[in-house]
Amino acid sequence: MASANDCVVGGWDIRPTKLGQALYNCRVLEPDLVRQVREEMDRVEIMEGVWDPSFIGESQHETATHVVSGADNTSTRARVDRIRRDIRSWKEKHSVDGHVTVIWSASVERPSEAKYHSPDALLNAIHDDANNDDISPSMLYAVASALEGCSFVNGGSQNTLSPAMSGLFDQSYRQPAVPPDCALQKFAPYSSSRAFCLGTDYKAGQTKFKTAAVEYLRALGLTPRVIASSNHLGNNDMLNLTTKKTLSAKMRVKSDIFGLWQEEDLDHKVTVMYTPFIGDEKRDFVEYTSLGFLGSPHTMVTYTRCMDSILCVPLMVDSAIWCDFFVNHDVSQKDAARATAYLFKVPEGDAKDVDPGFFHQMGQLEEVLEKACGQNLDGEKTLKQDDLDLISLGVSKGIISEEQATQLRGLTPK
Ligand SMILES: NC(=O)c1ccc[n+]([C@@H]2O[C@H](COP(=O)([O-])OP(=O)(O)OC[C@H]3O[C@@H](n4cnc5c(N)ncnc54)[C@H](O)[C@@H]3O)[C@@H](O)[C@H]2O)c1
């Protein structure tokens, strides 16, 4: 892993508030901790954000005074160019020669209506100055990241990711030499480096516990029938969600967390409330009603209090560390997505088929790490990715049987 001392943090915001001041204002950490880092954080440069007022709640409009304007804001193409220039000059200024991960930790957007069937269609729409498609700012940040060879993580609940977007991050699409009619030509020079596209919406607190609790209930042989949950908090993210258009994006991901389990008879309800007095310290009540032996009901209630941001920030750190580590170990997009599925409420793209259970997801991470490092977590050597690929090739060509492949995969190299 890269040394944490070599890590650089920067970013954009549509508010001009300095970081140390923002940390003080939001009252998440003890004042003495804030005092120790406030000045240093105030020195971090915040770049002007690309934004579109129609995508976020009205409550955020008044503070949006630190935005890209003028020639850089005349079209989707100009906005993407601006974000790309920002990334390049930030890397130069901080002498960054390692991997960069761009994380959407900005306000939740309403869903975008723009749908594209391929990366070419997405890029052509952005390049066309006359286009009026409903392209969200988060899509522009994601596209700019791919073109610069940076990974992109969708930490919010909007529909930024799509098969067309994943296609753009696919290294086989961003080849150094592409046919003249490929839309990438319009954005040359672009990066052909490995970069991942991951999301959606960090699975930070009660959602993570909910999947672990349902895993536990199912392991007991119980059948969950009703999960009724309610949370309330009063931070700025929740204020943004008081607008109906952004709330619908959040509710989609909050209700859609059991993915593969397809609990058809499960009645899963979620309510969220904005209560300014309690700030960031979220309250979460969940009642689980399940059927046990002979259909007899089993009811369990959980109550959690925790600073919302304290739950989420470690996941942001994890995602940047894993992207760097996986890029440096030539891990495929598919493996990176399944290894990081534990970070997201709705794992997308290549992580879609991963079981939503927390322990299962940890297992996926361990498997990918073992493969990437050529040893298991107890330090015993295992086969490297190249060897595993060769074995799979042997099966697909009919040279060895699946049974023989399983035996080979279990070999311990000297
Ligand atoms: N537990 C958690 O905190 C948690 C969990 C999962 C997901 N999230 C998601 O993380 C995101 C951030 O949450 P938060 O509590 O820090 O919210 P916040 O409202 O405190 O911060 C969001 C910031 O994004 C800025 N912003 C909005 N649009 C922008 C744009 N187009 N470009 C640049 N900056 C922009 C806002 O000015 C604001 O400073 C939200 O999408 C939230 O849903 C948070």
PDBQT file of the ligand as one rigid body, heavy atoms in Angstrom, charges set to zero:
ROOT
HETATM    1  N1  LIG A 501     -23.498   9.231   6.803  1.00  0.00    +0.000 N 
HETATM    2  C1  LIG A 501     -23.300  10.120   5.868  1.00  0.00    +0.000 C 
HETATM    3  O1  LIG A 501     -22.860  11.231   6.125  1.00  0.00    +0.000 OA
HETATM    4  C2  LIG A 501     -23.581   9.727   4.450  1.00  0.00    +0.000 A 
HETATM    5  C3  LIG A 501     -23.867   8.395   4.152  1.00  0.00    +0.000 A 
HETATM    6  C4  LIG A 501     -24.080   8.017   2.821  1.00  0.00    +0.000 A 
HETATM    7  C5  LIG A 501     -24.017   8.979   1.841  1.00  0.00    +0.000 A 
HETATM    8  N2  LIG A 501     -23.779  10.269   2.146  1.00  0.00    +0.000 N 
HETATM    9  C6  LIG A 501     -23.775  11.236   1.060  1.00  0.00    +0.000 C 
HETATM   10  O2  LIG A 501     -22.599  12.041   1.052  1.00  0.00    +0.000 OA
HETATM   11  C7  LIG A 501     -22.917  13.311   0.502  1.00  0.00    +0.000 C 
HETATM   12  C8  LIG A 501     -22.415  14.404   1.423  1.00  0.00    +0.000 C 
HETATM   13  O3  LIG A 501     -23.065  14.377   2.681  1.00  0.00    +0.000 OA
HETATM   14  P1  LIG A 501     -22.785  15.544   3.707  1.00  0.00    +0.000 P 
HETATM   15  O4  LIG A 501     -23.480  15.183   4.961  1.00  0.00    +0.000 OA
HETATM   16  O5  LIG A 501     -21.322  15.870   3.750  1.00  0.00    +0.000 OA
HETATM   17  O6  LIG A 501     -23.570  16.760   2.993  1.00  0.00    +0.000 OA
HETATM   18  P2  LIG A 501     -23.319  18.330   3.100  1.00  0.00    +0.000 P 
HETATM   19  O7  LIG A 501     -24.583  18.947   2.635  1.00  0.00    +0.000 OA
HETATM   20  O8  LIG A 501     -22.801  18.685   4.452  1.00  0.00    +0.000 OA
HETATM   21  O9  LIG A 501     -22.136  18.618   2.090  1.00  0.00    +0.000 OA
HETATM   22  C9  LIG A 501     -22.338  18.602   0.712  1.00  0.00    +0.000 C 
HETATM   23  C10 LIG A 501     -21.457  19.674   0.087  1.00  0.00    +0.000 C 
HETATM   24  O10 LIG A 501     -21.547  19.510  -1.328  1.00  0.00    +0.000 OA
HETATM   25  C11 LIG A 501     -21.518  20.822  -1.910  1.00  0.00    +0.000 C 
HETATM   26  N3  LIG A 501     -22.018  20.709  -3.281  1.00  0.00    +0.000 N 
HETATM   27  C12 LIG A 501     -23.293  20.555  -3.720  1.00  0.00    +0.000 A 
HETATM   28  N4  LIG A 501     -23.338  20.460  -5.057  1.00  0.00    +0.000 NA
HETATM   29  C13 LIG A 501     -22.059  20.546  -5.507  1.00  0.00    +0.000 A 
HETATM   30  C14 LIG A 501     -21.458  20.505  -6.789  1.00  0.00    +0.000 A 
HETATM   31  N5  LIG A 501     -22.205  20.381  -7.880  1.00  0.00    +0.000 N 
HETATM   32  N6  LIG A 501     -20.124  20.608  -6.872  1.00  0.00    +0.000 NA
HETATM   33  C15 LIG A 501     -19.344  20.744  -5.763  1.00  0.00    +0.000 A 
HETATM   34  N7  LIG A 501     -19.865  20.793  -4.503  1.00  0.00    +0.000 NA
HETATM   35  C16 LIG A 501     -21.204  20.692  -4.380  1.00  0.00    +0.000 A 
HETATM   36  C17 LIG A 501     -22.370  21.634  -0.953  1.00  0.00    +0.000 C 
HETATM   37  O11 LIG A 501     -22.096  23.014  -1.088  1.00  0.00    +0.000 OA
HETATM   38  C18 LIG A 501     -21.919  21.098   0.417  1.00  0.00    +0.000 C 
HETATM   39  O12 LIG A 501     -20.835  21.816   0.941  1.00  0.00    +0.000 OA
HETATM   40  C19 LIG A 501     -24.430  13.331   0.277  1.00  0.00    +0.000 C 
HETATM   41  O13 LIG A 501     -24.691  12.986  -1.058  1.00  0.00    +0.000 OA
HETATM   42  C20 LIG A 501     -24.884  12.256   1.220  1.00  0.00    +0.000 C 
HETATM   43  O14 LIG A 501     -26.128  11.713   0.904  1.00  0.00    +0.000 OA
HETATM   44  C21 LIG A 501     -23.542  10.671   3.433  1.00  0.00    +0.000 A 
ENDROOT
TORSDOF 0
